[in-house]
Amino acid sequence: MNVFPHQPSQIELHARPRSLDSAVIAILLEELRLPYEMDLTHRHHPHIPYLTDIQSNGAQIALNDVVSIVSYLVAKYDRGQRISYSNRTKGAAEIQEWVGHLPERSKTQAQAQDRRRIQTRSPSPNSQGEVVLKMIHLYLHLEGRLQDRKSGGYLVGKKCTLADLIHFPAVAAAGSLKLDLERFPELTAWYNRLCERGTVRRGMRAVELEIGEEDD
């Protein structure tokens, strides 16, 4: 599926449907306004999500973990700093700190995704409870951060950055875990703010996750 059918695509993303890590990457591609092709597969593979980027000189970049992919895309394509800050600034360091938490959070997100799948064997109550507790801890952490930055309404500075985008799918999963997001007022306001971004909604839909209302 060519998500931007009228533009030549150099980027291809191989992803699993309803994968939260894949949603992060798709949202980022949309936010950076990059043409890309999406290949959704139900196959379980250790190297999915997998992104390839064919350069204008024919060279090919291939990346297969979410941290490498998001870091590469921002470094190469966000030259106008739409969702980032200049290197060696406080904002850049704070964003990098959030990105550094992705591997452990991705593990929790994968467990949350498994919780949502219809399976012949249901996850044990203990594993379900562990996922819920980890997600509550994340939501509390985000809520505290947003309370410290009420004037901006975002995790780093006064604009939506990579730090916000990489957390959106995890927060969007609250309903599937039967967690009441309204218990976190600043996080709820942040979530609603990001839901208004067409790039976020399109990125979620690209991996078959629906949020909010359709684009106008």
C-alpha positions as a Python dict, from the first residue, in 0.01 Angstrom:
ca = {
    (1, 'M'): (0, 0, 0),
    (2, 'N'): (153, 331, -105),
    (3, 'V'): (36, 575, 160),
    (4, 'F'): (133, 870, -61),
    (5, 'P'): (23, 737, -403),
    (6, 'H'): (113, 1049, -600),
    (7, 'Q'): (474, 1067, -478),
    (8, 'P'): (766, 831, -544),
    (9, 'S'): (841, 628, -232),
    (10, 'Q'): (1191, 547, -115),
    (11, 'I'): (1094, 425, 231),
    (12, 'E'): (929, 92, 306),
    (13, 'L'): (805, -16, 649),
    (14, 'H'): (738, -382, 725),
    (15, 'A'): (515, -402, 1030),
    (16, 'R'): (260, -610, 1215),
    (17, 'P'): (-100, -486, 1225),
    (18, 'R'): (-192, -313, 1552),
    (19, 'S'): (170, -310, 1665),
    (20, 'L'): (241, -16, 1894),
    (21, 'D'): (606, 14, 1790),
    (22, 'S'): (500, 13, 1425),
    (23, 'A'): (243, 282, 1505),
    (24, 'V'): (521, 500, 1648),
    (25, 'I'): (718, 472, 1324),
    (26, 'A'): (415, 530, 1099),
    (27, 'I'): (318, 841, 1299),
    (28, 'L'): (672, 970, 1267),
    (29, 'L'): (675, 913, 890),
    (30, 'E'): (348, 1103, 863),
    (31, 'E'): (471, 1384, 1085),
    (32, 'L'): (787, 1423, 873),
    (33, 'R'): (570, 1413, 558),
    (34, 'L'): (775, 1134, 404),
    (35, 'P'): (633, 917, 126),
    (36, 'Y'): (645, 552, 229),
    (37, 'E'): (504, 210, 153),
    (38, 'M'): (357, -6, 426),
    (39, 'D'): (381, -384, 423),
    (40, 'L'): (162, -529, 698),
    (41, 'T'): (223, -891, 790),
    (42, 'H'): (88, -1119, 1061),
    (43, 'R'): (407, -1326, 1058),
    (44, 'H'): (596, -1325, 1386),
    (45, 'H'): (951, -1222, 1308),
    (46, 'P'): (1220, -1089, 1546),
    (47, 'H'): (1317, -817, 1299),
    (48, 'I'): (977, -653, 1254),
    (49, 'P'): (921, -358, 1247),
    (50, 'Y'): (1178, -332, 969),
    (51, 'L'): (1246, -16, 769),
    (52, 'T'): (1442, 29, 447),
    (53, 'D'): (1534, 362, 291),
    (54, 'I'): (1675, 365, -63),
    (55, 'Q'): (1892, 672, -110),
    (56, 'S'): (1901, 882, -426),
    (57, 'N'): (2247, 739, -504),
    (58, 'G'): (2113, 384, -480),
    (59, 'A'): (2251, 310, -135),
    (60, 'Q'): (2010, 133, 99),
    (61, 'I'): (1968, 185, 472),
    (62, 'A'): (1807, -104, 660),
    (63, 'L'): (1704, -79, 1026),
    (64, 'N'): (1513, -326, 1243),
    (65, 'D'): (1456, -181, 1588),
    (66, 'V'): (1236, 107, 1688),
    (67, 'V'): (1508, 315, 1858),
    (68, 'S'): (1740, 299, 1555),
    (69, 'I'): (1453, 374, 1318),
    (70, 'V'): (1313, 680, 1495),
    (71, 'S'): (1662, 817, 1565),
    (72, 'Y'): (1760, 777, 1199),
    (73, 'L'): (1444, 935, 1061),
    (74, 'V'): (1470, 1242, 1283),
    (75, 'A'): (1844, 1289, 1227),
    (76, 'K'): (1813, 1260, 849),
    (77, 'Y'): (1476, 1414, 770),
    (78, 'D'): (1389, 1662, 1046),
    (79, 'R'): (1637, 1925, 935),
    (80, 'G'): (1385, 2199, 1002),
    (81, 'Q'): (1349, 2069, 1358),
    (82, 'R'): (974, 2027, 1327),
    (83, 'I'): (973, 1768, 1607),
    (84, 'S'): (1323, 1805, 1750),
    (85, 'Y'): (1570, 2062, 1883),
    (86, 'S'): (1926, 2159, 1788),
    (87, 'N'): (2201, 1921, 1892),
    (88, 'R'): (2368, 1985, 2226),
    (89, 'T'): (2068, 2179, 2357),
    (90, 'K'): (1871, 2092, 2670),
    (91, 'G'): (1566, 2004, 2461),
    (92, 'A'): (1766, 1762, 2244),
    (93, 'A'): (1909, 1593, 2555),
    (94, 'E'): (1563, 1556, 2710),
    (95, 'I'): (1422, 1401, 2393),
    (96, 'Q'): (1713, 1156, 2379),
    (97, 'E'): (1642, 1057, 2737),
    (98, 'W'): (1283, 971, 2647),
    (99, 'V'): (1398, 774, 2342),
    (100, 'G'): (1638, 582, 2565),
    (101, 'H'): (1340, 445, 2759),
    (102, 'L'): (1188, 293, 2446),
    (103, 'P'): (1333, -62, 2465),
    (104, 'E'): (1182, -141, 2806),
    (105, 'R'): (861, 43, 2723),
    (106, 'S'): (835, -143, 2394),
    (107, 'K'): (846, -471, 2586),
    (108, 'T'): (556, -355, 2800),
    (109, 'Q'): (368, -238, 2492),
    (110, 'A'): (417, -578, 2329),
    (111, 'Q'): (270, -741, 2638),
    (112, 'A'): (-21, -496, 2624),
    (113, 'Q'): (-77, -583, 2261),
    (114, 'D'): (-80, -955, 2344),
    (115, 'R'): (-344, -879, 2607),
    (116, 'R'): (-566, -736, 2332),
    (117, 'R'): (-535, -1026, 2090),
    (118, 'I'): (-807, -1288, 2073),
    (119, 'Q'): (-621, -1605, 2158),
    (120, 'T'): (-716, -1964, 2230),
    (121, 'R'): (-517, -1940, 2549),
    (122, 'S'): (-571, -1625, 2754),
    (123, 'P'): (-277, -1456, 2931),
    (124, 'S'): (-249, -1540, 3299),
    (125, 'P'): (-400, -1294, 3551),
    (126, 'N'): (-50, -1232, 3688),
    (127, 'S'): (89, -1129, 3348),
    (128, 'Q'): (-212, -907, 3284),
    (129, 'G'): (-170, -739, 3619),
    (130, 'E'): (200, -680, 3555),
    (131, 'V'): (129, -507, 3226),
    (132, 'V'): (-141, -289, 3381),
    (133, 'L'): (90, -187, 3666),
    (134, 'K'): (369, -96, 3425),
    (135, 'M'): (135, 112, 3215),
    (136, 'I'): (-6, 289, 3521),
    (137, 'H'): (351, 369, 3624),
    (138, 'L'): (416, 513, 3277),
    (139, 'Y'): (97, 721, 3287),
    (140, 'L'): (185, 856, 3631),
    (141, 'H'): (531, 948, 3507),
    (142, 'L'): (388, 1128, 3203),
    (143, 'E'): (125, 1302, 3415),
    (144, 'G'): (392, 1432, 3652),
    (145, 'R'): (603, 1555, 3364),
    (146, 'L'): (311, 1738, 3206),
    (147, 'Q'): (215, 1897, 3536),
    (148, 'D'): (565, 2043, 3555),
    (149, 'R'): (522, 2191, 3208),
    (150, 'K'): (166, 2324, 3212),
    (151, 'S'): (250, 2628, 3001),
    (152, 'G'): (370, 2415, 2710),
    (153, 'G'): (140, 2116, 2726),
    (154, 'Y'): (404, 1884, 2579),
    (155, 'L'): (674, 1661, 2723),
    (156, 'V'): (971, 1868, 2604),
    (157, 'G'): (931, 2240, 2551),
    (158, 'K'): (627, 2407, 2399),
    (159, 'K'): (588, 2203, 2081),
    (160, 'C'): (503, 1846, 1991),
    (161, 'T'): (829, 1655, 1958),
    (162, 'L'): (953, 1302, 1909),
    (163, 'A'): (914, 1255, 2286),
    (164, 'D'): (537, 1302, 2255),
    (165, 'L'): (494, 1096, 1939),
    (166, 'I'): (670, 786, 2071),
    (167, 'H'): (441, 777, 2375),
    (168, 'F'): (109, 828, 2199),
    (169, 'P'): (35, 463, 2107),
    (170, 'A'): (103, 352, 2465),
    (171, 'V'): (-141, 607, 2600),
    (172, 'A'): (-394, 520, 2330),
    (173, 'A'): (-384, 160, 2459),
    (174, 'A'): (-537, 264, 2793),
    (175, 'G'): (-889, 163, 2693),
    (176, 'S'): (-784, -186, 2586),
    (177, 'L'): (-633, -234, 2932),
    (178, 'K'): (-952, -103, 3093),
    (179, 'L'): (-764, 190, 3241),
    (180, 'D'): (-949, 518, 3292),
    (181, 'L'): (-736, 790, 3134),
    (182, 'E'): (-956, 1055, 3298),
    (183, 'R'): (-775, 979, 3623),
    (184, 'F'): (-477, 1163, 3468),
    (185, 'P'): (-610, 1510, 3374),
    (186, 'E'): (-293, 1654, 3221),
    (187, 'L'): (-226, 1334, 3030),
    (188, 'T'): (-585, 1331, 2905),
    (189, 'A'): (-550, 1689, 2778),
    (190, 'W'): (-221, 1594, 2611),
    (191, 'Y'): (-380, 1287, 2452),
    (192, 'N'): (-672, 1489, 2317),
    (193, 'R'): (-429, 1748, 2180),
    (194, 'L'): (-235, 1485, 1988),
    (195, 'C'): (-557, 1322, 1865),
    (196, 'E'): (-628, 1645, 1679),
    (197, 'R'): (-318, 1595, 1463),
    (198, 'G'): (-407, 1434, 1131),
    (199, 'T'): (-55, 1290, 1114),
    (200, 'V'): (-115, 1096, 1435),
    (201, 'R'): (-451, 961, 1321),
    (202, 'R'): (-314, 861, 980),
    (203, 'G'): (-15, 688, 1135),
    (204, 'M'): (-237, 490, 1368),
    (205, 'R'): (-471, 392, 1085),
    (206, 'A'): (-174, 281, 873),
    (207, 'V'): (-124, -7, 1120),
    (208, 'E'): (-499, -64, 1165),
    (209, 'L'): (-541, 123, 1492),
    (210, 'E'): (-827, 373, 1511),
    (211, 'I'): (-852, 677, 1737),
    (212, 'G'): (-1081, 979, 1762),
    (213, 'E'): (-1271, 1111, 1463),
    (214, 'E'): (-1189, 1087, 1096),
    (215, 'D'): (-995, 1361, 923),
    (216, 'D'): (-1196, 1653, 791),
}
